[in-house]
Amino acid sequence: MSTTSAVRPLATDPPPTAAPPAPLRPATAPALTVVPRRNPWTWVGVAAVAVLVAMFVNGLATNPGWDWPTFARYFATETVIKALGTTIQLTVLGTVAGFVLGVALAAMRLSPNAFLRSVAWAYIWAFRSIPLIVQLLFWFNIAYLYQTVSFGLPFGPSFGSVATNDLFGVLGAAVLGLALHQAAYAAEIIRGGILSVDEGQREAASALGIPRRRQFLRIVLPQAMRSILPNAANEVISLFKGTSIVSVLAIPELFYQVQVIYGRNSRVVPLLLVATVWYIILTTLLSIGQYYVERHFARGSSRTLPPTPLRRLRSRWAAFATSTSRTDGSTVEGVAR
């Protein structure tokens, strides 16, 4: 008679492992419908602005008071173009001289020397306090106070003199007034841009043994320009439009020449429109230049530079062309079926 005995596991044998559980099958998620956010007030605002723009354009086209034939007749005449050149000349000379002096004043304001700081502060305080038209009239009438300008020792003998009227004319007085006025504002813009750079940047550069001139040109200035450029461009545009104030000196710039023309033919509105359109055109060109200069100095602050308006237009046109071709292809396929 055969007997069977159960085999008992030894104490040293590992316990039997359980079979791994079957993986859970994810339940099928219901399809979700994506509903775009509705903002009806945006469309109300768009419609209101569109109506206002359409009314304004309709008024420009139908109102005879604008006198577009007179505008077209004088927009590109020789006198207006010459006056526009004088305006650009005043802007360029005033901007260059003003910012050169502004750099010196900003350096004096940041100097550890108390005397230099005081002189720069007094200059900025004085020229920001006096209206520009008063400064222009003062430099225009400087010969009334000083008929001659002498060169020599202070409170001593002079080695030569020149008549004040021969030293600079009306245009020189205008450039001098614009430059000195602009320098006061440019100095504060440049000083604010330099102060916006973290002090740790200079300390790290000094610890690495970089010379101070190289620190300023390669480290401080590129970062400061990102703060300087928007305000500086705003000042240049303001100076460009502010040159119209030199018409009080009878300088034949754009606004003065327009005044002369409508003083003869009494066509005030179309001639003012001529000056306005030229100001808009040149301000737009300055704004475009500002955009590309700011984009150049933004290289160190962002990983990728923002696309230019021309590139954005190309990408949008390519996307539109691609979507159009896909739509046409699906329509043709549907018709074939």
DADAGI-V941845 format. One record per helix or strand of 2 or more residues. SS is the DSSP state (H for helix, E for strand). FROM is the first residue (numbers start at 1). TO is the last residue. If there is no record, write none. Layout:
# DADAGI-V941845
ss=SS from=FROM to=TO
ss=SS from=FROM to=TO
This chain:
# DADAGI-V941845
ss=H from=40 to=62
ss=H from=64 to=66
ss=H from=68 to=74
ss=H from=78 to=109
ss=H from=114 to=129
ss=H from=132 to=140
ss=H from=142 to=145
ss=E from=148 to=152
ss=E from=158 to=163
ss=H from=164 to=167
ss=H from=170 to=195
ss=H from=199 to=207
ss=H from=212 to=249
ss=H from=254 to=265
ss=H from=268 to=297
ss=H from=309 to=336
